[in-house]
Amino acid sequence: MTSPDSVLIVGASAAGLSTAEALRRHGYQGRLTLLDAGPHLPYDRPPLSKQVLAGAWEPARVQLRDPARLEALQAEFALDEPAVALDAAARAVTTGSGRVLRADALVIATGLTPCRLPGQDGLAGVHVLRTLDDALALRRDLTAGRRLVVVGEGVLGAEVAATARALGLDVTLAGMGRTPLGEQLGDVIGELLSRTHGERGVRLRLGVTVEELTGAGGQVTGVRLAGGELLAADVVVVAVGSRPATGWLEGSDLPGLPGLPGLTPGGGVACDSRCRAAEGIYAVGDVASWQHEGLGRRLRLENRTNATEQAQAVAANILGADRPYTPIPYFWTDQYDVKIQAHGLPSPAAELTVVDGDPEERRFTALYREGGRVTGVIGWNMPKQARVLRQQALGAQSLASA
Ligand SMILES: Cc1cc2nc3c(=O)[nH]c(=O)nc-3n(C[C@H](O)[C@H](O)[C@H](O)COP(=O)(O)OP(=O)(O)OC[C@H]3O[C@@H](n4cnc5c(N)ncnc54)[C@H](O)[C@@H]3O)c2cc1C
C-alpha cells in the first residue's frame, strides 16, 4: 500500500495518540483525525488507580501531552464523538452526531469497557474505574472510615484496595480467585500479595462468588455472596474485568481478511500479524487481538506498554512497512510500596524459581518455566534486575519457542 492521504483513528488515548505521533515521525504528512467518545484530550490511565485516586496528583497531570505538542501534531481531535458504525468497504465511520468520516486508512483504538454487575447502575456508591471521570467520582466517595468492598481480585481491584486502604478506608477485597492476581501470576505471587494486603489491614474474602449488590433508598448497602453472607458497604468498586469496546462494530460489515472473522469470540478486533483487520483497517492497543508470529498464537494485551509499542508497528505498516508485531509482553502494578514488573507470559501453570533476592524480604526476581522453557520473568521491588533478567532469559528466540 502506498502512503495514504488521510488516516482516521477511532479512540484518542494511549494507543491512538501514539499511532498518530508515530505516523508523523515516519514522515506522514496527510490528514490526521482522532475521534473519541470521551470529552478529554488524551490522558494516561495507570495513575487513575494510584496517584489520582490517592489525591496525590491533580487531574491535569494525567494529560499525555501538553497543548503545544498536540498542536504540533497537526491533527484534528473530535471529542465527545462516539463512533457508532463502520462501513469497512468505504472506510467510513459514522459518529453519534451523524457525521460520516471517510479515510484511506482507519485505526481502531477503542480500548475496553468495564464489565458491570447486574443492578449496579441504579445504585449510588457503586463504581467502575476506566476513565478520568470514573476516578474523580470514586475519589469523592473514598473518605476515611467508610466501608469499601472491592469486587474483583485482579490487578485493578488489588490496586484500588491498596490505594483506598492507604486513605484510611475499611477495605474488603472479594473475588472468585483464591489470591490477588493469582490467576495472572500464580499462587506464589498471589499468596505474597494476600499477605501484603492482610498486613495492611485489607480483609480478603476470596474464592467466593458475588450474588448481588444490596441497596436501600437508591444507595448501595452491601455485597451479598453466594451462600448468603453479606459484606456491608458504603462504597463498592466493581473490578470484574473488561470487554473490548467493539459494540459499535457489531452490525458493521467488518469483513476481516482471509481467515479472519472480524471480531474474535472475546470481542477483540481480529488482526493478522501486521495488526491489520481488513484492507486499510488496523487495530491497536487493548482492543486488538493479533497473531503473534513469534508465539504462533493470537494475543490481546491489556497493558500500557503494549499500547505504545503496537502503535509503532501499526504506523509503520500503514506506511507500507509490512512488519510483524512480535513484542515481549510487559506490565507493571504498584500496590502500597510494592512494585511488580512482569515480562513475557507468566501463568499459574508455570513453575516459579527465585533467581535473585528473597520473597521473605519482599525483594526478588523469579523466572516462570513451562515445559523446561522460560516463559516469564517477574520482579518484586527489583525493576532493573527484572529487566536485565528479561533480556537474558526472554530473548525473542526463547519466547518464540515457548
Ligand atoms: C485504572 C487503570 C489503571 C491501569 N494501570 C496499569 C498499570 O499499572 N500498568 C499497565 O501496564 N497498564 C495499566 N492499565 C492499562 C492501560 O492503561 C491500558 O492498557 C491502556 O490505556 C490502553 O490504551 P488504549 O489506547 O488501547 O485504550 P484506552 O486507554 O482504553 O483508550 C480507548 C479510547 O477509545 C475511546 N473510545 C471507546 N469507544 C469509542 C467509540 N465508540 N468511539 C470513539 N472513541 C471510543 C475511549 O473514550 C478511550 O479514550 C490501567 C488501566 C486502568 C483503567
The ligand as an SDF file (V2000), in Angstrom:
LIG
                    3D

 53 58  0  0  0  0  0  0  0  0999 V2000
   -7.2980    2.4650   36.2880 C   0  0  0  0  0  0  0  0  0  0  0  0
   -6.3140    1.8060   35.3650 C   0  0  0  0  0  0  0  0  0  0  0  0
   -5.0370    1.5110   35.8070 C   0  0  0  0  0  0  0  0  0  0  0  0
   -4.1140    0.8940   34.9530 C   0  0  0  0  0  0  0  0  0  0  0  0
   -2.8650    0.6020   35.4190 N   0  0  0  0  0  0  0  0  0  0  0  0
   -1.9630    0.0000   34.6000 C   0  0  0  0  0  0  0  0  0  0  0  0
   -0.6550   -0.3210   35.0560 C   0  0  0  0  0  0  0  0  0  0  0  0
   -0.3010   -0.0780   36.2150 O   0  0  0  0  0  0  0  0  0  0  0  0
    0.2080   -0.9060   34.1810 N   0  0  0  0  0  0  0  0  0  0  0  0
   -0.1390   -1.2090   32.8920 C   0  0  0  0  0  0  0  0  0  0  0  0
    0.6660   -1.7680   32.1340 O   0  0  0  0  0  0  0  0  0  0  0  0
   -1.3850   -0.9140   32.4200 N   0  0  0  0  0  0  0  0  0  0  0  0
   -2.2940   -0.3320   33.2520 C   0  0  0  0  0  0  0  0  0  0  0  0
   -3.5590   -0.0190   32.7820 N   0  0  0  0  0  0  0  0  0  0  0  0
   -3.9100   -0.3910   31.3980 C   0  0  0  0  0  0  0  0  0  0  0  0
   -3.5570    0.7270   30.4010 C   0  0  0  0  0  0  0  0  0  0  0  0
   -3.9810    1.9640   30.8610 O   0  0  0  0  0  0  0  0  0  0  0  0
   -4.2080    0.3850   29.0750 C   0  0  0  0  0  0  0  0  0  0  0  0
   -3.6010   -0.7920   28.5970 O   0  0  0  0  0  0  0  0  0  0  0  0
   -4.0840    1.4990   28.0380 C   0  0  0  0  0  0  0  0  0  0  0  0
   -4.7720    2.6370   28.4500 O   0  0  0  0  0  0  0  0  0  0  0  0
   -4.6430    1.0190   26.6990 C   0  0  0  0  0  0  0  0  0  0  0  0
   -4.6710    2.0650   25.8070 O   0  0  0  0  0  0  0  0  0  0  0  0
   -5.7310    2.0740   24.6080 P   0  0  0  0  0  0  0  0  0  0  0  0
   -5.4860    3.3870   23.9070 O   0  0  0  0  0  0  0  0  0  0  0  0
   -5.6600    0.8110   23.8680 O   0  0  0  0  0  0  0  0  0  0  0  0
   -7.1630    2.0810   25.3100 O   0  0  0  0  0  0  0  0  0  0  0  0
   -7.8310    3.1800   26.2280 P   0  0  0  0  0  0  0  0  0  0  0  0
   -6.8070    3.8860   27.0270 O   0  0  0  0  0  0  0  0  0  0  0  0
   -8.9440    2.4990   26.9510 O   0  0  0  0  0  0  0  0  0  0  0  0
   -8.4650    4.2110   25.1950 O   0  0  0  0  0  0  0  0  0  0  0  0
   -9.5320    3.8980   24.3650 C   0  0  0  0  0  0  0  0  0  0  0  0
  -10.1760    5.2120   23.9270 C   0  0  0  0  0  0  0  0  0  0  0  0
  -11.1850    4.9110   22.9880 O   0  0  0  0  0  0  0  0  0  0  0  0
  -12.3160    5.7230   23.2530 C   0  0  0  0  0  0  0  0  0  0  0  0
  -13.4970    5.0400   22.7080 N   0  0  0  0  0  0  0  0  0  0  0  0
  -14.0980    3.9150   23.1480 C   0  0  0  0  0  0  0  0  0  0  0  0
  -15.1610    3.6210   22.3650 N   0  0  0  0  0  0  0  0  0  0  0  0
  -15.2130    4.5800   21.4240 C   0  0  0  0  0  0  0  0  0  0  0  0
  -16.0910    4.8210   20.3180 C   0  0  0  0  0  0  0  0  0  0  0  0
  -17.1170    4.0050   20.0180 N   0  0  0  0  0  0  0  0  0  0  0  0
  -15.8570    5.9070   19.5600 N   0  0  0  0  0  0  0  0  0  0  0  0
  -14.8070    6.7530   19.8210 C   0  0  0  0  0  0  0  0  0  0  0  0
  -13.9590    6.5660   20.8580 N   0  0  0  0  0  0  0  0  0  0  0  0
  -14.1590    5.4890   21.6400 C   0  0  0  0  0  0  0  0  0  0  0  0
  -12.3420    5.8550   24.7550 C   0  0  0  0  0  0  0  0  0  0  0  0
  -13.0670    7.0050   25.1500 O   0  0  0  0  0  0  0  0  0  0  0  0
  -10.8580    5.9370   25.0780 C   0  0  0  0  0  0  0  0  0  0  0  0
  -10.4050    7.2680   25.1290 O   0  0  0  0  0  0  0  0  0  0  0  0
   -4.5000    0.5730   33.6340 C   0  0  0  0  0  0  0  0  0  0  0  0
   -5.8040    0.8770   33.1800 C   0  0  0  0  0  0  0  0  0  0  0  0
   -6.7010    1.4730   34.0410 C   0  0  0  0  0  0  0  0  0  0  0  0
   -8.1080    1.7900   33.5500 C   0  0  0  0  0  0  0  0  0  0  0  0
  1  2  1  0
  2  3  1  0
  2 52  2  0
  3  4  2  0
  4  5  1  0
  4 50  1  0
  5  6  2  0
  6  7  1  0
  6 13  1  0
  7  8  2  0
  7  9  1  0
  9 10  1  0
 10 11  2  0
 10 12  1  0
 12 13  2  0
 13 14  1  0
 14 15  1  0
 14 50  1  0
 15 16  1  0
 16 17  1  0
 16 18  1  0
 18 19  1  0
 18 20  1  0
 20 21  1  0
 20 22  1  0
 22 23  1  0
 23 24  1  0
 24 25  2  0
 24 26  1  0
 24 27  1  0
 27 28  1  0
 28 29  2  0
 28 30  1  0
 28 31  1  0
 31 32  1  0
 32 33  1  0
 33 34  1  0
 33 48  1  0
 34 35  1  0
 35 36  1  0
 35 46  1  0
 36 37  1  0
 36 45  1  0
 37 38  2  0
 38 39  1  0
 39 40  1  0
 39 45  2  0
 40 41  1  0
 40 42  2  0
 42 43  1  0
 43 44  2  0
 44 45  1  0
 46 47  1  0
 46 48  1  0
 48 49  1  0
 50 51  2  0
 51 52  1  0
 52 53  1  0
M  END
$$$$
